[in-house]
Amino acid sequence: MGALDRVLREVGDETLDRLAALPGADLATLLLAVMRKRANNLTAPDVLRRYRTDRFVTPAQVPFRDIRRAENALLDALPDDVELLQLAPVVPLGTHSVMSTVDQNNVVSTIRGTEVAADPTNALALEAAVRRRAGQDLVELASVQRVVRAQVVDGAARFAHFTLFGRVSAGRDTGNREFERANLVAHMRFLAQVCAPAEFRVTCFDPRFRWALDLPDVVEDPTRQTGYYEGLCFKVFRDGVEVGDGGFVDWSRHLLADRKERMLISGVGVDRLALGVPGA
């Protein structure tokens, strides 16, 4: 019996459906009251005990100055035509599961109709869609954001919260895959500079993207599954360690209900990059 089944046996099977059916404001009101009651029963030692044991709240394992040095290396190399945004720490509920098919249990949901950011490219994609709808031709956005992932992972350089650099390019299909060619080259050129010596492991889901296999420092990886990418995706390795990835997504097409919309995303794990940045 799973944890949810055990809880529903205690409170009644219909409780989950009744709560899920409540209007958002009513559900938030109820959950706020629950959290207040639970907080009122805590003591200072209880809070300290949780701080010492909860992987979501302990400080980063990579030193602050090392992360800042890696952030500076990324931002200093970013082209001037890419606008940097300071993103909010939360996004609308469903941002990750609806747009990028991430299991909702793998993000930290709040009780106010939002969820804690798990990847800056999702929020950047929302902002890009807003700007595309307003008439901006090509939208180039980037950000550095501390994010949280709820799934349990093991191994070196795997943390519950970490810093990600994200970049999004959004525009309209102009034919002959000109958007895809120009922006993929731009993203990969930037990543090759900041992650040097970089190796790109590229997966082509569509044979019309095989031209990308001729780009510098590229090897083909035919084993990767599509996930939320389409057409082409890639991973960035430095000295055999994965430090970034990217690819084309259909997010703007769905957000704007327009089949001609195109979007490319890419990202770098700043904590991982910091472990190998000279001087870190």
N, C-alpha and C positions, 0 to 999 in steps of 0.2 A: 504494500500500500504506500503510495506516495505521500509527500507532506501535505499537498492540497487535499487529497482524499481524507486524510486524518483530521484536518481542520474542519472540513465540511461535515464530517460525521458529528462534530461537536456543536456546530452552529446551525446545521440544517443545509441540505443540498440546494435549496432555493435561494439562500442568502447571496451567493455569488451573482446569480442572474439579476436579483433585485437591486444589488448595489451597482452593477454594471449598467443597468437601465436608468439610473438616476441622472438628471441633468447635471452637467459638469459643475455648476456652482453649488448645487445641493450636495453632491458627493464630496467636494472640497470642504464644505462646511462641516459635514459629518467627520471626515478624516482629521480635520484640524482639531476638533473636539477630542477625538481619540488620542492624538499626539499630545495634546495639552495634559490630559489625564495621565498618560504614561510618563511624561516629563516631570509632572508634579510628584511622582512616586520615586524619582531618582535622587540619589545623594551625590555629593562631590566625589567620594571614592568610587561610586558606580561609573561616573563619567570618566574618571582617570583609568579605570579598569578597561572600559571600552576603547579608550584612546590607545592603550597599550596593545590591544589584541585585534582591533579592526583594521584589516588591510586597506580599507578605503580612506582612512584618516591619518595614517602614519606619514611622516615626511618622506620625500623622494629619496631613493637610494643613491641616485647620482648627485654629486655635489652641485650646489646652486651655481657656482662660478663656472663649472664645466658646461652646464646646460646653457648659461648665458653666452658663453663663448661660441657654442655651436649655433645658437639663435643668431648671433651677430654675423657669423659666417654666412648663414642662409640669407639674411636680410640684406647684407652688403652686396651680395651677388645678384639679387633680384633685379630684373630689368625695370627701368623707370616707368614704363607704361603699365606696370602691374600695380594696382591700388591695394595698399595694406589696410585691413580692417581690424579693429579691436572688437572681437565678437563677444556676445553675451555668454555667460557660463551655462545657460539652459536654452533649449529649443522647444518648439511645440511638441506635444505628445504625439508619438507616431512618426516623427521625422526620420528615425533610423530604420524602423521596421517597415514603413510604407515605401520609402524611397529606395532603400538599399537592402531590403529583405533580411535585415538583422533581427534575430529573435528578440522580442521585447524583454525577455528575462535577462538578456545580456547588456541591457542599458539600465541606468538608475532612474526610475520614474519618480516624479515628485507627486505631491497630493494637490497641486494647483494646475493640473492640465499641462504640465511641461515635463521634460526629462533632461537630465544632465548631459551635456555634450559628450559624445563618444568619438567624434571625428569632425574636424573643422570643415571638411569639404561639404558636409551636409548643409550646414548653416550658410556657407558661401554659395551653394547652389540655390538656396532659397532667395538670398539677396540678388544673385545673378538673374533669377527669374523675374523678380520685381523690376529690375532695371531693364531687362529685355522687354517686358510688357510696356514699360514707359517709353520705349523707342530707342534705347541705346544700341548701337550697331554691334560692336564687339565688347564683351564684358570680360575684363581681366582682373581677378581678385585673388588675394592671398591673406593668410593669417597664421599666427602662432598661438596655440591654445593648449592649456592644460585640460586633459580629458580623462574620463573615467570609463572603464569597461568592467562589467559585472561578472563575466565568465571567469572561471578558475583556470589558470594556465600555469604550467611549470616550465622551468628552464631558465637559462641565463638571459638577462636583459628583458625579462617579461614582468611587467608591473601592473598593479590594479589601476594606478593613475600615472599618467606620463604626458609629456609635451609632444604635440604633433605640429609640424608645418604642413599647411594645406594650400593648394593652388587650384583655381577653377578658371577655365576659359569657356565662354558661352557665346554662341553666335548662330547665324542662320546658314543652312546649306546653300552654297553658291555653285554647286556642280563640280564634277570631276574630283571630288574629295579634296578640294582645295583647303577647306577649313581643317580637315583632319591632318593633312600633310603639314601645313604651316604650323599648327599648334603643337602637334606631336614633336616636331623637330625642336620647337622653342622650349617645351618642357624638358625634353631629354638633354638638350644642350645645357640648360641650367643645372639639372641634376648631375650631369657628368662633371660639371665644375665643382659643385659643393660636396659631392660624394667621392671625389677622385681618390684612388683609382676605382672607377665604377664599371660594373658589368651589368648590362641590361638583359634580362631573360624574358623574351617576348613570346607571347602566345597569340596566334592569329585564329580567331573563330570564324573569320570570313576570308576566303582566299583573295579578295580584293584589297586586303591590307598587307599582303605579303611583301610589298615594296619596303615595308619598315624593317624587314630582316637585313636589308643592305645598309642600314644606318650604322655609324661607328659604335664599336664596343657592344654589339648585339649578338646574342646567341638565341637560337630558337628553343622554346620550352613547350613541347606539344602535350604535356601531361596535365596542365592546369585546367580546372573547370571554369565555366563562365562566371559563376557567382552573380554579381550585379553588373558586370562589365558586358559590353557587346563589341563586336568587330575586332577589337584588339585590347590586350592589357599587358602590363609588364611589371616585373619586380626589379628593384635596384639592389645589387650586392656590392659590398666593399670588403675585400679580403675574406670572401666566403661568407660574410654575415649579411643578412637581409636588413637594409636600412630604409627602404622606401618602396612604393609601388604606385601604379596609376593605370589609367585606361579610359576608354570612352563609355559613357553611361547615357541612359535614356531619360534621365530625371527631368530635364527641361522640357522634353516632349510631353511628358505626362503632366508636369506642373502647369504648362501653358496650353495643353491640348492642341499642339501644333506639330505635325510630323516632320516639318522642315527644321526644327530646332536641333542644335548640336551642342554637345558638352564634353569636355575633357577634364578629368580631375587627376591630381597627383599629390603625393604626400611623402613626408620624411619623418621617421621616428627620431625626434631630437635627442632623447635620452641615449638611444643607441648610437647616434652620430657623435654625441659628446664623448662617448667612451673611446673614440678613435681620433678626435680632432687634435691636431698638433698643439701642444701646450696645455691640453686638458689633463 
